[in-house]
């Protein structure tokens, strides 16, 4: 597949070579600046939402901190949108100094749909018709168009008694899930609540009412939350491998804890194929109806009844980092930018799919963590850990760790992060139970106060069930 990488680098070099580029917000900005430099960009201006600049090569990038980090994605993106729409005097001066002719290309975050920044085109700006497809309360029409199996659901206005009546009708014995949608950016399970009784319904309504326009009610589905990414090319849709959405449940509460994503989990083969087949059909539908280009995510639950979809996100999802790290020589985020901007990358969707799926199946990775408000550390602390059965403890000096637990400062107080050692984990298993155990250790040792958590329960492969392999501490 070397020819695919060579073709991609050649086409991306044509787009970015000898150009000034502005990175307006986003993640992995040092990596992006380095990739642009390798592709021949003349210079890169990094406008970081954070309040500090890392060590960087000034010959590669100029780094300017905006100091508008909000902790929550929605807060930060709203601030960034305002800045792009109405730049401050300081930002205009920085832009004029970096790009006096106004010829720079701008790359912003996957959420943004602002088409220009101070007269400069935002290459990866999403079209309005693409953004509308993310509405969680209207997506069921797409599943019906595609004849895709789905759980029953209803979408209602903010009428509590109507929502409660729907809850009683759809509850299969494990409660229902309320998913709100509306004008606010919705991500990380912010507007998702499990409802099992009237009090939980009242509490959920109090949260969703001021923020949302509609609420979808769906039976609670037992299984592992999973996502599969599709990448729409001019000739077809490249479909990637499933990714686990690490979403522990808060014991005794209606809320979920979105804790990131990981590629260690292998759903049963039949579910993997169901996911990938549906993602391909979704991608083709998006291409035909709204001329879609680039990455989208198809989210759902791997249940005993197969894969049941819940939503799509028409953007470059956070879980794409699993694929970035599986094939670091491919500037995947810049491929996304080029596709959204309408550029021909010189490779077919099938070639791209084969390259990326093979790499991601061979290299497993995760980005697991949670925001913590109970503590405010001034420096980062990190400890190696081992798992024993379903518990977690700090590793002894002579042990080979199964991962590391880290607590670092954050705008919200602290950020708790879990790194896992792929070669020390049984293959194919979800990591949500390990996350629950590790976070319980953090509560005990670092007073993070996340509270009792419960893991989702995976469905077994009926054809070839993998025996449970307990994790044991290994001495060096």
DRENKEVO-589960 format. One record per residue (C-alpha): x, y, z. Coordinates in steps of 0.5 Angstrom, whole numbers, plus 500, padded with zeros to 3 digits. Layout:
residues N
<<X, Y, Z>>,
...
END
This chain:
residues 476
<<500, 500, 500>>,
<<506, 505, 499>>,
<<503, 507, 493>>,
<<497, 510, 497>>,
<<501, 513, 502>>,
<<505, 516, 496>>,
<<499, 519, 492>>,
<<496, 522, 498>>,
<<502, 526, 500>>,
<<503, 528, 493>>,
<<496, 531, 493>>,
<<496, 534, 500>>,
<<503, 537, 498>>,
<<500, 540, 492>>,
<<494, 543, 497>>,
<<499, 546, 502>>,
<<505, 546, 499>>,
<<508, 554, 499>>,
<<502, 556, 503>>,
<<501, 560, 509>>,
<<496, 556, 514>>,
<<492, 558, 520>>,
<<490, 553, 525>>,
<<485, 556, 529>>,
<<483, 552, 535>>,
<<483, 544, 535>>,
<<487, 538, 538>>,
<<494, 535, 537>>,
<<496, 542, 534>>,
<<503, 541, 534>>,
<<502, 534, 530>>,
<<498, 538, 525>>,
<<504, 544, 524>>,
<<509, 538, 524>>,
<<505, 535, 518>>,
<<504, 541, 514>>,
<<511, 543, 515>>,
<<513, 536, 512>>,
<<508, 537, 506>>,
<<512, 544, 504>>,
<<507, 549, 508>>,
<<511, 556, 508>>,
<<509, 557, 515>>,
<<504, 556, 520>>,
<<500, 560, 525>>,
<<497, 556, 531>>,
<<491, 560, 534>>,
<<491, 555, 541>>,
<<484, 556, 545>>,
<<489, 554, 551>>,
<<493, 558, 555>>,
<<500, 556, 554>>,
<<504, 554, 549>>,
<<508, 548, 548>>,
<<516, 548, 546>>,
<<516, 548, 539>>,
<<520, 550, 533>>,
<<519, 557, 531>>,
<<521, 556, 524>>,
<<515, 551, 523>>,
<<510, 555, 527>>,
<<508, 561, 530>>,
<<504, 559, 537>>,
<<499, 564, 539>>,
<<495, 562, 545>>,
<<487, 565, 545>>,
<<486, 563, 553>>,
<<479, 561, 551>>,
<<479, 554, 553>>,
<<472, 552, 557>>,
<<473, 545, 559>>,
<<467, 543, 556>>,
<<467, 542, 548>>,
<<461, 546, 547>>,
<<463, 552, 551>>,
<<470, 552, 548>>,
<<467, 551, 541>>,
<<462, 557, 542>>,
<<467, 562, 544>>,
<<472, 560, 538>>,
<<466, 561, 533>>,
<<465, 568, 536>>,
<<472, 569, 535>>,
<<472, 567, 528>>,
<<466, 571, 526>>,
<<468, 577, 530>>,
<<476, 577, 531>>,
<<478, 581, 536>>,
<<483, 587, 535>>,
<<489, 583, 538>>,
<<487, 577, 533>>,
<<487, 581, 527>>,
<<493, 584, 528>>,
<<496, 577, 529>>,
<<493, 575, 522>>,
<<495, 582, 519>>,
<<503, 581, 521>>,
<<503, 573, 519>>,
<<499, 574, 513>>,
<<499, 581, 510>>,
<<496, 579, 503>>,
<<490, 575, 506>>,
<<492, 569, 502>>,
<<493, 564, 508>>,
<<489, 557, 508>>,
<<485, 556, 515>>,
<<483, 550, 518>>,
<<479, 550, 524>>,
<<476, 544, 529>>,
<<471, 539, 526>>,
<<465, 542, 529>>,
<<466, 549, 526>>,
<<461, 551, 520>>,
<<464, 558, 519>>,
<<466, 559, 512>>,
<<471, 564, 513>>,
<<476, 568, 518>>,
<<477, 575, 517>>,
<<476, 574, 509>>,
<<480, 567, 509>>,
<<477, 561, 507>>,
<<476, 556, 512>>,
<<477, 549, 508>>,
<<474, 544, 513>>,
<<468, 549, 514>>,
<<461, 544, 515>>,
<<456, 546, 510>>,
<<449, 547, 514>>,
<<445, 541, 511>>,
<<451, 537, 513>>,
<<450, 540, 520>>,
<<443, 539, 520>>,
<<444, 531, 520>>,
<<447, 531, 527>>,
<<440, 532, 530>>,
<<439, 526, 534>>,
<<431, 527, 535>>,
<<430, 526, 527>>,
<<435, 521, 525>>,
<<430, 515, 525>>,
<<427, 517, 519>>,
<<434, 515, 516>>,
<<434, 508, 519>>,
<<427, 507, 516>>,
<<429, 510, 509>>,
<<435, 505, 509>>,
<<431, 499, 512>>,
<<436, 499, 518>>,
<<434, 495, 524>>,
<<433, 500, 530>>,
<<430, 500, 537>>,
<<423, 503, 537>>,
<<423, 511, 539>>,
<<419, 517, 539>>,
<<421, 524, 538>>,
<<417, 529, 543>>,
<<416, 537, 544>>,
<<418, 539, 551>>,
<<412, 536, 554>>,
<<413, 533, 561>>,
<<407, 529, 561>>,
<<407, 526, 554>>,
<<415, 524, 555>>,
<<413, 520, 561>>,
<<407, 517, 558>>,
<<412, 515, 552>>,
<<417, 513, 558>>,
<<412, 508, 560>>,
<<410, 505, 554>>,
<<417, 504, 551>>,
<<420, 501, 558>>,
<<422, 494, 557>>,
<<424, 493, 564>>,
<<431, 497, 564>>,
<<428, 504, 563>>,
<<429, 508, 557>>,
<<434, 513, 555>>,
<<432, 521, 554>>,
<<436, 524, 548>>,
<<435, 532, 548>>,
<<437, 536, 542>>,
<<437, 543, 540>>,
<<441, 549, 539>>,
<<446, 547, 543>>,
<<452, 543, 541>>,
<<451, 536, 544>>,
<<457, 531, 545>>,
<<459, 527, 551>>,
<<453, 525, 553>>,
<<451, 532, 556>>,
<<444, 531, 554>>,
<<443, 524, 555>>,
<<439, 521, 561>>,
<<437, 514, 563>>,
<<430, 514, 566>>,
<<427, 509, 570>>,
<<422, 512, 575>>,
<<418, 519, 575>>,
<<423, 522, 579>>,
<<429, 521, 574>>,
<<424, 523, 569>>,
<<423, 530, 573>>,
<<431, 531, 574>>,
<<432, 529, 566>>,
<<427, 534, 564>>,
<<430, 540, 569>>,
<<436, 539, 565>>,
<<434, 538, 558>>,
<<428, 543, 558>>,
<<432, 549, 558>>,
<<437, 547, 553>>,
<<434, 543, 548>>,
<<428, 543, 543>>,
<<426, 536, 543>>,
<<427, 530, 546>>,
<<427, 523, 543>>,
<<425, 517, 548>>,
<<428, 510, 546>>,
<<428, 503, 551>>,
<<435, 502, 554>>,
<<439, 498, 550>>,
<<444, 493, 554>>,
<<450, 492, 550>>,
<<457, 496, 549>>,
<<456, 503, 546>>,
<<460, 502, 539>>,
<<462, 507, 533>>,
<<464, 506, 526>>,
<<467, 511, 522>>,
<<465, 512, 514>>,
<<470, 517, 510>>,
<<466, 519, 504>>,
<<470, 520, 497>>,
<<468, 522, 490>>,
<<468, 515, 488>>,
<<465, 511, 494>>,
<<465, 510, 502>>,
<<471, 508, 506>>,
<<469, 504, 512>>,
<<473, 503, 518>>,
<<473, 498, 524>>,
<<469, 499, 530>>,
<<471, 503, 536>>,
<<468, 502, 543>>,
<<465, 508, 546>>,
<<467, 508, 553>>,
<<461, 510, 557>>,
<<460, 507, 564>>,
<<454, 508, 568>>,
<<453, 512, 574>>,
<<451, 507, 579>>,
<<444, 509, 582>>,
<<444, 516, 577>>,
<<440, 517, 571>>,
<<447, 520, 568>>,
<<452, 517, 564>>,
<<460, 518, 564>>,
<<463, 519, 557>>,
<<470, 517, 558>>,
<<473, 517, 551>>,
<<474, 511, 546>>,
<<478, 505, 545>>,
<<480, 500, 539>>,
<<481, 494, 544>>,
<<474, 491, 543>>,
<<472, 486, 538>>,
<<465, 486, 537>>,
<<462, 479, 534>>,
<<464, 478, 527>>,
<<456, 479, 525>>,
<<456, 485, 529>>,
<<462, 488, 526>>,
<<459, 487, 519>>,
<<452, 489, 520>>,
<<456, 496, 523>>,
<<460, 496, 517>>,
<<455, 495, 512>>,
<<450, 500, 515>>,
<<456, 505, 515>>,
<<457, 504, 507>>,
<<450, 505, 506>>,
<<449, 511, 510>>,
<<455, 514, 507>>,
<<453, 513, 500>>,
<<446, 516, 502>>,
<<450, 522, 505>>,
<<454, 523, 498>>,
<<447, 522, 494>>,
<<443, 527, 498>>,
<<447, 533, 500>>,
<<454, 532, 496>>,
<<457, 530, 503>>,
<<465, 529, 503>>,
<<469, 527, 509>>,
<<468, 523, 515>>,
<<462, 521, 519>>,
<<461, 517, 525>>,
<<455, 512, 526>>,
<<454, 510, 533>>,
<<450, 505, 536>>,
<<449, 499, 541>>,
<<452, 492, 540>>,
<<446, 488, 543>>,
<<444, 481, 543>>,
<<439, 483, 537>>,
<<445, 486, 533>>,
<<447, 493, 532>>,
<<442, 498, 533>>,
<<444, 505, 531>>,
<<442, 511, 535>>,
<<445, 517, 531>>,
<<450, 520, 526>>,
<<455, 525, 527>>,
<<457, 529, 520>>,
<<464, 531, 522>>,
<<471, 528, 524>>,
<<470, 524, 530>>,
<<474, 524, 537>>,
<<475, 517, 536>>,
<<479, 518, 529>>,
<<485, 519, 534>>,
<<485, 511, 534>>,
<<487, 511, 527>>,
<<491, 517, 527>>,
<<496, 513, 532>>,
<<495, 506, 528>>,
<<498, 510, 522>>,
<<502, 516, 524>>,
<<505, 517, 517>>,
<<499, 518, 514>>,
<<496, 526, 516>>,
<<489, 523, 517>>,
<<486, 530, 519>>,
<<489, 533, 513>>,
<<486, 528, 509>>,
<<479, 530, 512>>,
<<480, 537, 511>>,
<<482, 536, 503>>,
<<476, 532, 502>>,
<<471, 537, 505>>,
<<474, 542, 501>>,
<<473, 538, 495>>,
<<480, 536, 493>>,
<<481, 530, 489>>,
<<486, 525, 493>>,
<<488, 521, 487>>,
<<486, 514, 491>>,
<<480, 510, 491>>,
<<476, 509, 497>>,
<<477, 502, 497>>,
<<485, 503, 497>>,
<<484, 508, 503>>,
<<480, 503, 507>>,
<<484, 497, 506>>,
<<490, 501, 508>>,
<<487, 504, 514>>,
<<483, 498, 517>>,
<<489, 493, 516>>,
<<493, 498, 520>>,
<<488, 499, 526>>,
<<486, 492, 526>>,
<<494, 491, 528>>,
<<495, 497, 533>>,
<<490, 498, 538>>,
<<489, 504, 542>>,
<<485, 508, 547>>,
<<484, 515, 549>>,
<<480, 514, 556>>,
<<479, 520, 561>>,
<<474, 524, 565>>,
<<474, 531, 567>>,
<<474, 532, 575>>,
<<471, 538, 579>>,
<<473, 535, 586>>,
<<480, 537, 586>>,
<<485, 542, 583>>,
<<492, 539, 582>>,
<<497, 544, 581>>,
<<502, 539, 577>>,
<<501, 532, 574>>,
<<501, 526, 578>>,
<<502, 519, 574>>,
<<502, 512, 577>>,
<<503, 505, 574>>,
<<497, 500, 575>>,
<<495, 493, 574>>,
<<489, 490, 574>>,
<<487, 483, 578>>,
<<480, 480, 576>>,
<<476, 486, 576>>,
<<479, 491, 581>>,
<<485, 496, 580>>,
<<491, 498, 584>>,
<<498, 501, 583>>,
<<503, 497, 581>>,
<<509, 495, 585>>,
<<516, 496, 583>>,
<<518, 489, 580>>,
<<511, 488, 576>>,
<<510, 489, 569>>,
<<504, 494, 569>>,
<<498, 494, 565>>,
<<497, 501, 564>>,
<<498, 508, 567>>,
<<493, 512, 571>>,
<<494, 520, 571>>,
<<491, 526, 574>>,
<<493, 533, 571>>,
<<491, 540, 572>>,
<<485, 542, 567>>,
<<480, 548, 567>>,
<<475, 545, 570>>,
<<479, 542, 576>>,
<<483, 536, 574>>,
<<483, 531, 568>>,
<<483, 524, 570>>,
<<487, 519, 564>>,
<<488, 512, 563>>,
<<493, 509, 559>>,
<<493, 502, 557>>,
<<498, 497, 555>>,
<<496, 493, 549>>,
<<500, 488, 550>>,
<<498, 486, 557>>,
<<491, 486, 555>>,
<<487, 480, 553>>,
<<485, 481, 546>>,
<<478, 483, 544>>,
<<475, 485, 550>>,
<<472, 492, 552>>,
<<475, 496, 556>>,
<<469, 499, 560>>,
<<470, 495, 566>>,
<<477, 496, 566>>,
<<476, 504, 566>>,
<<471, 503, 572>>,
<<476, 499, 576>>,
<<481, 504, 575>>,
<<477, 510, 576>>,
<<475, 507, 583>>,
<<482, 507, 585>>,
<<483, 514, 583>>,
<<477, 516, 587>>,
<<480, 512, 593>>,
<<487, 514, 592>>,
<<486, 521, 589>>,
<<479, 523, 592>>,
<<477, 525, 585>>,
<<470, 523, 587>>,
<<467, 521, 581>>,
<<463, 516, 585>>,
<<461, 509, 584>>,
<<460, 507, 576>>,
<<458, 501, 573>>,
<<460, 498, 566>>,
<<456, 496, 560>>,
<<455, 489, 559>>,
<<458, 486, 552>>,
<<454, 481, 548>>,
<<458, 474, 547>>,
<<460, 472, 540>>,
<<455, 466, 539>>,
<<459, 462, 534>>,
<<466, 463, 538>>,
<<465, 465, 545>>,
<<472, 467, 547>>,
<<473, 465, 554>>,
<<474, 470, 560>>,
<<482, 471, 561>>,
<<483, 474, 568>>,
<<488, 479, 568>>,
<<494, 477, 573>>,
<<500, 482, 575>>,
<<506, 480, 572>>,
<<513, 481, 575>>,
<<519, 483, 571>>,
END
